């Protein structure tokens, strides 16, 4: 794989307008907006900008929490912190006459509050991303009860007693979200399918080359799963994920036996399920881009040239390459698009066969208006074969038959492209078996084909063909091709 190619499959994102509407509907951001509109000169805050305890009951009531709801003040405090961090409210400190502790602060509505109703979708999404930063920072902090127990006499937190490394914890959560993103955008991933929490935790703990996990590793996975259960509960209200928490019946307290479960209750979903929302996909990708990670999105290439399109989609999964190509073609007239694609498909470099395959796939989406462009390359050694295929599939008249040399060149080029796209796949093995069976003396002619990939293709055919005699013929032909400098 070329070093320039992306390491992540492209993601299909909703439009910015749709994502902005989703962001405005996020529960946590909606609560922050309500508090920002409620805030004023009578709002009292502490030195860090947090609402003072006396104001929390009124804020919780505004958000619809009953006076006896113990969680209400906590939710109000969280929403206020998001309002402050996102600029929905502004806090201006005014020095008092005495100590700094007596300094007062004026609370006013921030400029960003108006952007939520009058700004662009990009403005709304920028505010939501800031809210996401706040929640992710909170999610990486240990449980509040643990913090209280770890407070030292001087009022500082003893991180050693918590066994907590803030940087490592943040990196772990970012890694989890990265894995969840990859599982979501993978070609083989079922659409909108949630990921079991144990599988996600194991993806961070279990080494790829480990067979049966040891008891120690399984315990680490279990611990990570419970951490993620707490963290995803915090991340769901900001719209990042849809989350089914771990069934509390499975969480036996220390020293107790787990609750008895009937066989029909044993369901993987009871151990927690999570999926990124469309907004969450956008959010994680944005953070990846900020971190310098190449995380392409379908549509990124719509305004690029055909050379960029074919080079980039060469490494895309098939569905993503098709979607990207369809968007590109919508912005181009059929005949000029076909000419540009064909010109970009030329070349004798290592990646050229896969480029031509993507070109052929793109041309299959173009209408009959493109026919003149295909006829123009009928005599082209690299493009004449695929042009004849395109014309024949459409029943075009007066298509000259290909020469034997062109047939064999196209065959080598096609197998080389399939090798680059899929490796030693079952489909490619079937193609190899078919070629050897249909063309008597195939290898006697194939090694003479003047194509940069001839030797590599013949070696692959020898490796893939199940018949030992045929495989040996392929390897001999590959040796001849290399000796001839092909």
PyMOL commands that set and color helices and strands:
alter all, ss='L'
color gray80, all
select helices_A, chain A and resi 16-24+27-38+53-62+72-85+100-102+111-118+121-139+144-150+159-162+166-185+197-205+215-236+248-250+263-265+268-271+278-290+306-313+318-330+334-345+352-363+368-375+384-393+404-422+426-438+442-446+454-464+468-483
alter helices_A, ss='H'
color red, helices_A
select strands_A, chain A and resi 89-94+104-109+195-196+241-244+273-276
alter strands_A, ss='S'
color yellow, strands_A
deselect
rebuild
show_as cartoon
